[in-house]
Amino acid sequence: MQIPFKYVTSFVLSAAFASVVMIAGCSARVSTGYRLHDGYYNDDHVWDNNEVVFYGRWEDETHRRHEDFRHRNADEQREYWKWRHDHH
């Protein structure tokens, strides 16, 4: 039994379009972090899962209680960015 060529072509094109949509959806999820400006070093950082790990490490090493970074005062934020630039 032979499968008609038009059905094979339709399936291949549908799969190609579906894969593009899936890949675009994945790339959108990767960049879900928000940007923060580090005024001390005058650069920007993307606050993503990687940065959350470093921030938690900073809180542990400096014996601070957990608090959202955006709610910390300017001096503590500056201390974090200084620590962060020293701990790539």
Phi and psi restraints in degrees (range 20) as a CNS / XPLOR table:
assign (resid 1 and name C) (resid 2 and name N)
       (resid 2 and name CA) (resid 2 and name C) 1.0 -100.6 20.0 2
assign (resid 2 and name N) (resid 2 and name CA)
       (resid 2 and name C) (resid 3 and name N) 1.0 139.6 20.0 2
assign (resid 2 and name C) (resid 3 and name N)
       (resid 3 and name CA) (resid 3 and name C) 1.0 -88.5 20.0 2
assign (resid 3 and name N) (resid 3 and name CA)
       (resid 3 and name C) (resid 4 and name N) 1.0 128.1 20.0 2
assign (resid 3 and name C) (resid 4 and name N)
       (resid 4 and name CA) (resid 4 and name C) 1.0 -58.4 20.0 2
assign (resid 4 and name N) (resid 4 and name CA)
       (resid 4 and name C) (resid 5 and name N) 1.0 141.8 20.0 2
assign (resid 4 and name C) (resid 5 and name N)
       (resid 5 and name CA) (resid 5 and name C) 1.0 -57.5 20.0 2
assign (resid 5 and name N) (resid 5 and name CA)
       (resid 5 and name C) (resid 6 and name N) 1.0 -36.5 20.0 2
assign (resid 5 and name C) (resid 6 and name N)
       (resid 6 and name CA) (resid 6 and name C) 1.0 -65.3 20.0 2
assign (resid 6 and name N) (resid 6 and name CA)
       (resid 6 and name C) (resid 7 and name N) 1.0 -31.4 20.0 2
assign (resid 6 and name C) (resid 7 and name N)
       (resid 7 and name CA) (resid 7 and name C) 1.0 -71.7 20.0 2
assign (resid 7 and name N) (resid 7 and name CA)
       (resid 7 and name C) (resid 8 and name N) 1.0 -39.5 20.0 2
assign (resid 7 and name C) (resid 8 and name N)
       (resid 8 and name CA) (resid 8 and name C) 1.0 -64.7 20.0 2
assign (resid 8 and name N) (resid 8 and name CA)
       (resid 8 and name C) (resid 9 and name N) 1.0 -44.8 20.0 2
assign (resid 8 and name C) (resid 9 and name N)
       (resid 9 and name CA) (resid 9 and name C) 1.0 -61.7 20.0 2
assign (resid 9 and name N) (resid 9 and name CA)
       (resid 9 and name C) (resid 10 and name N) 1.0 -43.7 20.0 2
assign (resid 9 and name C) (resid 10 and name N)
       (resid 10 and name CA) (resid 10 and name C) 1.0 -62.1 20.0 2
assign (resid 10 and name N) (resid 10 and name CA)
       (resid 10 and name C) (resid 11 and name N) 1.0 -42.0 20.0 2
assign (resid 10 and name C) (resid 11 and name N)
       (resid 11 and name CA) (resid 11 and name C) 1.0 -64.5 20.0 2
assign (resid 11 and name N) (resid 11 and name CA)
       (resid 11 and name C) (resid 12 and name N) 1.0 -45.0 20.0 2
assign (resid 11 and name C) (resid 12 and name N)
       (resid 12 and name CA) (resid 12 and name C) 1.0 -63.2 20.0 2
assign (resid 12 and name N) (resid 12 and name CA)
       (resid 12 and name C) (resid 13 and name N) 1.0 -44.4 20.0 2
assign (resid 12 and name C) (resid 13 and name N)
       (resid 13 and name CA) (resid 13 and name C) 1.0 -64.4 20.0 2
assign (resid 13 and name N) (resid 13 and name CA)
       (resid 13 and name C) (resid 14 and name N) 1.0 -40.4 20.0 2
assign (resid 13 and name C) (resid 14 and name N)
       (resid 14 and name CA) (resid 14 and name C) 1.0 -63.0 20.0 2
assign (resid 14 and name N) (resid 14 and name CA)
       (resid 14 and name C) (resid 15 and name N) 1.0 -42.3 20.0 2
assign (resid 14 and name C) (resid 15 and name N)
       (resid 15 and name CA) (resid 15 and name C) 1.0 -64.3 20.0 2
assign (resid 15 and name N) (resid 15 and name CA)
       (resid 15 and name C) (resid 16 and name N) 1.0 -39.5 20.0 2
assign (resid 15 and name C) (resid 16 and name N)
       (resid 16 and name CA) (resid 16 and name C) 1.0 -64.0 20.0 2
assign (resid 16 and name N) (resid 16 and name CA)
       (resid 16 and name C) (resid 17 and name N) 1.0 -46.0 20.0 2
assign (resid 16 and name C) (resid 17 and name N)
       (resid 17 and name CA) (resid 17 and name C) 1.0 -64.8 20.0 2
assign (resid 17 and name N) (resid 17 and name CA)
       (resid 17 and name C) (resid 18 and name N) 1.0 -40.6 20.0 2
assign (resid 17 and name C) (resid 18 and name N)
       (resid 18 and name CA) (resid 18 and name C) 1.0 -63.8 20.0 2
assign (resid 18 and name N) (resid 18 and name CA)
       (resid 18 and name C) (resid 19 and name N) 1.0 -40.0 20.0 2
assign (resid 18 and name C) (resid 19 and name N)
       (resid 19 and name CA) (resid 19 and name C) 1.0 -66.5 20.0 2
assign (resid 19 and name N) (resid 19 and name CA)
       (resid 19 and name C) (resid 20 and name N) 1.0 -36.5 20.0 2
assign (resid 19 and name C) (resid 20 and name N)
       (resid 20 and name CA) (resid 20 and name C) 1.0 -63.1 20.0 2
assign (resid 20 and name N) (resid 20 and name CA)
       (resid 20 and name C) (resid 21 and name N) 1.0 -43.6 20.0 2
assign (resid 20 and name C) (resid 21 and name N)
       (resid 21 and name CA) (resid 21 and name C) 1.0 -63.9 20.0 2
assign (resid 21 and name N) (resid 21 and name CA)
       (resid 21 and name C) (resid 22 and name N) 1.0 -42.1 20.0 2
assign (resid 21 and name C) (resid 22 and name N)
       (resid 22 and name CA) (resid 22 and name C) 1.0 -66.8 20.0 2
assign (resid 22 and name N) (resid 22 and name CA)
       (resid 22 and name C) (resid 23 and name N) 1.0 -41.5 20.0 2
assign (resid 22 and name C) (resid 23 and name N)
       (resid 23 and name CA) (resid 23 and name C) 1.0 -66.1 20.0 2
assign (resid 23 and name N) (resid 23 and name CA)
       (resid 23 and name C) (resid 24 and name N) 1.0 -42.3 20.0 2
assign (resid 23 and name C) (resid 24 and name N)
       (resid 24 and name CA) (resid 24 and name C) 1.0 -63.3 20.0 2
assign (resid 24 and name N) (resid 24 and name CA)
       (resid 24 and name C) (resid 25 and name N) 1.0 -38.0 20.0 2
assign (resid 24 and name C) (resid 25 and name N)
       (resid 25 and name CA) (resid 25 and name C) 1.0 -65.3 20.0 2
assign (resid 25 and name N) (resid 25 and name CA)
       (resid 25 and name C) (resid 26 and name N) 1.0 -38.7 20.0 2
assign (resid 25 and name C) (resid 26 and name N)
       (resid 26 and name CA) (resid 26 and name C) 1.0 -67.3 20.0 2
assign (resid 26 and name N) (resid 26 and name CA)
       (resid 26 and name C) (resid 27 and name N) 1.0 -42.4 20.0 2
assign (resid 26 and name C) (resid 27 and name N)
       (resid 27 and name CA) (resid 27 and name C) 1.0 -67.5 20.0 2
assign (resid 27 and name N) (resid 27 and name CA)
       (resid 27 and name C) (resid 28 and name N) 1.0 -30.5 20.0 2
assign (resid 27 and name C) (resid 28 and name N)
       (resid 28 and name CA) (resid 28 and name C) 1.0 -68.5 20.0 2
assign (resid 28 and name N) (resid 28 and name CA)
       (resid 28 and name C) (resid 29 and name N) 1.0 -33.6 20.0 2
assign (resid 28 and name C) (resid 29 and name N)
       (resid 29 and name CA) (resid 29 and name C) 1.0 -74.2 20.0 2
assign (resid 29 and name N) (resid 29 and name CA)
       (resid 29 and name C) (resid 30 and name N) 1.0 -26.3 20.0 2
assign (resid 29 and name C) (resid 30 and name N)
       (resid 30 and name CA) (resid 30 and name C) 1.0 -65.0 20.0 2
assign (resid 30 and name N) (resid 30 and name CA)
       (resid 30 and name C) (resid 31 and name N) 1.0 -38.5 20.0 2
assign (resid 30 and name C) (resid 31 and name N)
       (resid 31 and name CA) (resid 31 and name C) 1.0 -98.6 20.0 2
assign (resid 31 and name N) (resid 31 and name CA)
       (resid 31 and name C) (resid 32 and name N) 1.0 51.2 20.0 2
assign (resid 31 and name C) (resid 32 and name N)
       (resid 32 and name CA) (resid 32 and name C) 1.0 -86.4 20.0 2
assign (resid 32 and name N) (resid 32 and name CA)
       (resid 32 and name C) (resid 33 and name N) 1.0 -7.3 20.0 2
assign (resid 32 and name C) (resid 33 and name N)
       (resid 33 and name CA) (resid 33 and name C) 1.0 -70.6 20.0 2
assign (resid 33 and name N) (resid 33 and name CA)
       (resid 33 and name C) (resid 34 and name N) 1.0 164.8 20.0 2
assign (resid 33 and name C) (resid 34 and name N)
       (resid 34 and name CA) (resid 34 and name C) 1.0 -111.0 20.0 2
assign (resid 34 and name N) (resid 34 and name CA)
       (resid 34 and name C) (resid 35 and name N) 1.0 158.1 20.0 2
assign (resid 34 and name C) (resid 35 and name N)
       (resid 35 and name CA) (resid 35 and name C) 1.0 -90.7 20.0 2
assign (resid 35 and name N) (resid 35 and name CA)
       (resid 35 and name C) (resid 36 and name N) 1.0 139.7 20.0 2
assign (resid 35 and name C) (resid 36 and name N)
       (resid 36 and name CA) (resid 36 and name C) 1.0 -125.8 20.0 2
assign (resid 36 and name N) (resid 36 and name CA)
       (resid 36 and name C) (resid 37 and name N) 1.0 140.4 20.0 2
assign (resid 36 and name C) (resid 37 and name N)
       (resid 37 and name CA) (resid 37 and name C) 1.0 -95.9 20.0 2
assign (resid 37 and name N) (resid 37 and name CA)
       (resid 37 and name C) (resid 38 and name N) 1.0 130.3 20.0 2
assign (resid 37 and name C) (resid 38 and name N)
       (resid 38 and name CA) (resid 38 and name C) 1.0 -97.4 20.0 2
assign (resid 38 and name N) (resid 38 and name CA)
       (resid 38 and name C) (resid 39 and name N) 1.0 99.4 20.0 2
assign (resid 38 and name C) (resid 39 and name N)
       (resid 39 and name CA) (resid 39 and name C) 1.0 -68.1 20.0 2
assign (resid 39 and name N) (resid 39 and name CA)
       (resid 39 and name C) (resid 40 and name N) 1.0 -26.1 20.0 2
assign (resid 39 and name C) (resid 40 and name N)
       (resid 40 and name CA) (resid 40 and name C) 1.0 -66.7 20.0 2
assign (resid 40 and name N) (resid 40 and name CA)
       (resid 40 and name C) (resid 41 and name N) 1.0 -45.3 20.0 2
assign (resid 40 and name C) (resid 41 and name N)
       (resid 41 and name CA) (resid 41 and name C) 1.0 -101.6 20.0 2
assign (resid 41 and name N) (resid 41 and name CA)
       (resid 41 and name C) (resid 42 and name N) 1.0 -0.6 20.0 2
assign (resid 41 and name C) (resid 42 and name N)
       (resid 42 and name CA) (resid 42 and name C) 1.0 52.5 20.0 2
assign (resid 42 and name N) (resid 42 and name CA)
       (resid 42 and name C) (resid 43 and name N) 1.0 51.5 20.0 2
assign (resid 42 and name C) (resid 43 and name N)
       (resid 43 and name CA) (resid 43 and name C) 1.0 -140.7 20.0 2
assign (resid 43 and name N) (resid 43 and name CA)
       (resid 43 and name C) (resid 44 and name N) 1.0 170.7 20.0 2
assign (resid 43 and name C) (resid 44 and name N)
       (resid 44 and name CA) (resid 44 and name C) 1.0 -110.7 20.0 2
assign (resid 44 and name N) (resid 44 and name CA)
       (resid 44 and name C) (resid 45 and name N) 1.0 149.3 20.0 2
assign (resid 44 and name C) (resid 45 and name N)
       (resid 45 and name CA) (resid 45 and name C) 1.0 -130.9 20.0 2
assign (resid 45 and name N) (resid 45 and name CA)
       (resid 45 and name C) (resid 46 and name N) 1.0 142.8 20.0 2
assign (resid 45 and name C) (resid 46 and name N)
       (resid 46 and name CA) (resid 46 and name C) 1.0 -90.9 20.0 2
assign (resid 46 and name N) (resid 46 and name CA)
       (resid 46 and name C) (resid 47 and name N) 1.0 121.7 20.0 2
assign (resid 46 and name C) (resid 47 and name N)
       (resid 47 and name CA) (resid 47 and name C) 1.0 -86.8 20.0 2
assign (resid 47 and name N) (resid 47 and name CA)
       (resid 47 and name C) (resid 48 and name N) 1.0 96.3 20.0 2
assign (resid 47 and name C) (resid 48 and name N)
       (resid 48 and name CA) (resid 48 and name C) 1.0 -124.7 20.0 2
assign (resid 48 and name N) (resid 48 and name CA)
       (resid 48 and name C) (resid 49 and name N) 1.0 -168.5 20.0 2
assign (resid 48 and name C) (resid 49 and name N)
       (resid 49 and name CA) (resid 49 and name C) 1.0 -60.3 20.0 2
assign (resid 49 and name N) (resid 49 and name CA)
       (resid 49 and name C) (resid 50 and name N) 1.0 -34.9 20.0 2
assign (resid 49 and name C) (resid 50 and name N)
       (resid 50 and name CA) (resid 50 and name C) 1.0 -62.7 20.0 2
assign (resid 50 and name N) (resid 50 and name CA)
       (resid 50 and name C) (resid 51 and name N) 1.0 -43.9 20.0 2
assign (resid 50 and name C) (resid 51 and name N)
       (resid 51 and name CA) (resid 51 and name C) 1.0 -68.4 20.0 2
assign (resid 51 and name N) (resid 51 and name CA)
       (resid 51 and name C) (resid 52 and name N) 1.0 -34.2 20.0 2
assign (resid 51 and name C) (resid 52 and name N)
       (resid 52 and name CA) (resid 52 and name C) 1.0 -61.0 20.0 2
assign (resid 52 and name N) (resid 52 and name CA)
       (resid 52 and name C) (resid 53 and name N) 1.0 -38.7 20.0 2
assign (resid 52 and name C) (resid 53 and name N)
       (resid 53 and name CA) (resid 53 and name C) 1.0 -63.6 20.0 2
assign (resid 53 and name N) (resid 53 and name CA)
       (resid 53 and name C) (resid 54 and name N) 1.0 -46.8 20.0 2
assign (resid 53 and name C) (resid 54 and name N)
       (resid 54 and name CA) (resid 54 and name C) 1.0 -62.7 20.0 2
assign (resid 54 and name N) (resid 54 and name CA)
       (resid 54 and name C) (resid 55 and name N) 1.0 -41.0 20.0 2
assign (resid 54 and name C) (resid 55 and name N)
       (resid 55 and name CA) (resid 55 and name C) 1.0 -63.2 20.0 2
assign (resid 55 and name N) (resid 55 and name CA)
       (resid 55 and name C) (resid 56 and name N) 1.0 -42.6 20.0 2
assign (resid 55 and name C) (resid 56 and name N)
       (resid 56 and name CA) (resid 56 and name C) 1.0 -62.1 20.0 2
assign (resid 56 and name N) (resid 56 and name CA)
       (resid 56 and name C) (resid 57 and name N) 1.0 -39.8 20.0 2
assign (resid 56 and name C) (resid 57 and name N)
       (resid 57 and name CA) (resid 57 and name C) 1.0 -63.3 20.0 2
assign (resid 57 and name N) (resid 57 and name CA)
       (resid 57 and name C) (resid 58 and name N) 1.0 -42.2 20.0 2
assign (resid 57 and name C) (resid 58 and name N)
       (resid 58 and name CA) (resid 58 and name C) 1.0 -61.2 20.0 2
assign (resid 58 and name N) (resid 58 and name CA)
       (resid 58 and name C) (resid 59 and name N) 1.0 -44.0 20.0 2
assign (resid 58 and name C) (resid 59 and name N)
       (resid 59 and name CA) (resid 59 and name C) 1.0 -60.7 20.0 2
assign (resid 59 and name N) (resid 59 and name CA)
       (resid 59 and name C) (resid 60 and name N) 1.0 -42.8 20.0 2
assign (resid 59 and name C) (resid 60 and name N)
       (resid 60 and name CA) (resid 60 and name C) 1.0 -65.4 20.0 2
assign (resid 60 and name N) (resid 60 and name CA)
       (resid 60 and name C) (resid 61 and name N) 1.0 -48.3 20.0 2
assign (resid 60 and name C) (resid 61 and name N)
       (resid 61 and name CA) (resid 61 and name C) 1.0 -66.5 20.0 2
assign (resid 61 and name N) (resid 61 and name CA)
       (resid 61 and name C) (resid 62 and name N) 1.0 -29.2 20.0 2
assign (resid 61 and name C) (resid 62 and name N)
       (resid 62 and name CA) (resid 62 and name C) 1.0 -100.7 20.0 2
assign (resid 62 and name N) (resid 62 and name CA)
       (resid 62 and name C) (resid 63 and name N) 1.0 7.9 20.0 2
assign (resid 62 and name C) (resid 63 and name N)
       (resid 63 and name CA) (resid 63 and name C) 1.0 56.7 20.0 2
assign (resid 63 and name N) (resid 63 and name CA)
       (resid 63 and name C) (resid 64 and name N) 1.0 45.4 20.0 2
assign (resid 63 and name C) (resid 64 and name N)
       (resid 64 and name CA) (resid 64 and name C) 1.0 -104.1 20.0 2
assign (resid 64 and name N) (resid 64 and name CA)
       (resid 64 and name C) (resid 65 and name N) 1.0 150.5 20.0 2
assign (resid 64 and name C) (resid 65 and name N)
       (resid 65 and name CA) (resid 65 and name C) 1.0 -74.2 20.0 2
assign (resid 65 and name N) (resid 65 and name CA)
       (resid 65 and name C) (resid 66 and name N) 1.0 155.8 20.0 2
assign (resid 65 and name C) (resid 66 and name N)
       (resid 66 and name CA) (resid 66 and name C) 1.0 -71.3 20.0 2
assign (resid 66 and name N) (resid 66 and name CA)
       (resid 66 and name C) (resid 67 and name N) 1.0 132.7 20.0 2
assign (resid 66 and name C) (resid 67 and name N)
       (resid 67 and name CA) (resid 67 and name C) 1.0 -151.0 20.0 2
assign (resid 67 and name N) (resid 67 and name CA)
       (resid 67 and name C) (resid 68 and name N) 1.0 143.5 20.0 2
assign (resid 67 and name C) (resid 68 and name N)
       (resid 68 and name CA) (resid 68 and name C) 1.0 -57.4 20.0 2
assign (resid 68 and name N) (resid 68 and name CA)
       (resid 68 and name C) (resid 69 and name N) 1.0 134.0 20.0 2
assign (resid 68 and name C) (resid 69 and name N)
       (resid 69 and name CA) (resid 69 and name C) 1.0 -55.6 20.0 2
assign (resid 69 and name N) (resid 69 and name CA)
       (resid 69 and name C) (resid 70 and name N) 1.0 -39.9 20.0 2
assign (resid 69 and name C) (resid 70 and name N)
       (resid 70 and name CA) (resid 70 and name C) 1.0 -66.6 20.0 2
assign (resid 70 and name N) (resid 70 and name CA)
       (resid 70 and name C) (resid 71 and name N) 1.0 -16.4 20.0 2
assign (resid 70 and name C) (resid 71 and name N)
       (resid 71 and name CA) (resid 71 and name C) 1.0 -96.2 20.0 2
assign (resid 71 and name N) (resid 71 and name CA)
       (resid 71 and name C) (resid 72 and name N) 1.0 -4.7 20.0 2
assign (resid 71 and name C) (resid 72 and name N)
       (resid 72 and name CA) (resid 72 and name C) 1.0 -76.4 20.0 2
assign (resid 72 and name N) (resid 72 and name CA)
       (resid 72 and name C) (resid 73 and name N) 1.0 152.6 20.0 2
assign (resid 72 and name C) (resid 73 and name N)
       (resid 73 and name CA) (resid 73 and name C) 1.0 -72.6 20.0 2
assign (resid 73 and name N) (resid 73 and name CA)
       (resid 73 and name C) (resid 74 and name N) 1.0 167.3 20.0 2
assign (resid 73 and name C) (resid 74 and name N)
       (resid 74 and name CA) (resid 74 and name C) 1.0 -60.5 20.0 2
assign (resid 74 and name N) (resid 74 and name CA)
       (resid 74 and name C) (resid 75 and name N) 1.0 -37.0 20.0 2
assign (resid 74 and name C) (resid 75 and name N)
       (resid 75 and name CA) (resid 75 and name C) 1.0 -64.6 20.0 2
assign (resid 75 and name N) (resid 75 and name CA)
       (resid 75 and name C) (resid 76 and name N) 1.0 -43.3 20.0 2
assign (resid 75 and name C) (resid 76 and name N)
       (resid 76 and name CA) (resid 76 and name C) 1.0 -67.2 20.0 2
assign (resid 76 and name N) (resid 76 and name CA)
       (resid 76 and name C) (resid 77 and name N) 1.0 -38.7 20.0 2
assign (resid 76 and name C) (resid 77 and name N)
       (resid 77 and name CA) (resid 77 and name C) 1.0 -62.7 20.0 2
assign (resid 77 and name N) (resid 77 and name CA)
       (resid 77 and name C) (resid 78 and name N) 1.0 -41.9 20.0 2
assign (resid 77 and name C) (resid 78 and name N)
       (resid 78 and name CA) (resid 78 and name C) 1.0 -63.2 20.0 2
assign (resid 78 and name N) (resid 78 and name CA)
       (resid 78 and name C) (resid 79 and name N) 1.0 -41.0 20.0 2
assign (resid 78 and name C) (resid 79 and name N)
       (resid 79 and name CA) (resid 79 and name C) 1.0 -61.0 20.0 2
assign (resid 79 and name N) (resid 79 and name CA)
       (resid 79 and name C) (resid 80 and name N) 1.0 -41.1 20.0 2
assign (resid 79 and name C) (resid 80 and name N)
       (resid 80 and name CA) (resid 80 and name C) 1.0 -63.4 20.0 2
assign (resid 80 and name N) (resid 80 and name CA)
       (resid 80 and name C) (resid 81 and name N) 1.0 -47.5 20.0 2
assign (resid 80 and name C) (resid 81 and name N)
       (resid 81 and name CA) (resid 81 and name C) 1.0 -63.8 20.0 2
assign (resid 81 and name N) (resid 81 and name CA)
       (resid 81 and name C) (resid 82 and name N) 1.0 -35.8 20.0 2
assign (resid 81 and name C) (resid 82 and name N)
       (resid 82 and name CA) (resid 82 and name C) 1.0 -63.4 20.0 2
assign (resid 82 and name N) (resid 82 and name CA)
       (resid 82 and name C) (resid 83 and name N) 1.0 -46.3 20.0 2
assign (resid 82 and name C) (resid 83 and name N)
       (resid 83 and name CA) (resid 83 and name C) 1.0 -61.7 20.0 2
assign (resid 83 and name N) (resid 83 and name CA)
       (resid 83 and name C) (resid 84 and name N) 1.0 -42.2 20.0 2
assign (resid 83 and name C) (resid 84 and name N)
       (resid 84 and name CA) (resid 84 and name C) 1.0 -63.6 20.0 2
assign (resid 84 and name N) (resid 84 and name CA)
       (resid 84 and name C) (resid 85 and name N) 1.0 -40.4 20.0 2
assign (resid 84 and name C) (resid 85 and name N)
       (resid 85 and name CA) (resid 85 and name C) 1.0 -68.7 20.0 2
assign (resid 85 and name N) (resid 85 and name CA)
       (resid 85 and name C) (resid 86 and name N) 1.0 -23.8 20.0 2
assign (resid 85 and name C) (resid 86 and name N)
       (resid 86 and name CA) (resid 86 and name C) 1.0 -85.9 20.0 2
assign (resid 86 and name N) (resid 86 and name CA)
       (resid 86 and name C) (resid 87 and name N) 1.0 -12.1 20.0 2
assign (resid 86 and name C) (resid 87 and name N)
       (resid 87 and name CA) (resid 87 and name C) 1.0 -125.4 20.0 2
assign (resid 87 and name N) (resid 87 and name CA)
       (resid 87 and name C) (resid 88 and name N) 1.0 73.2 20.0 2
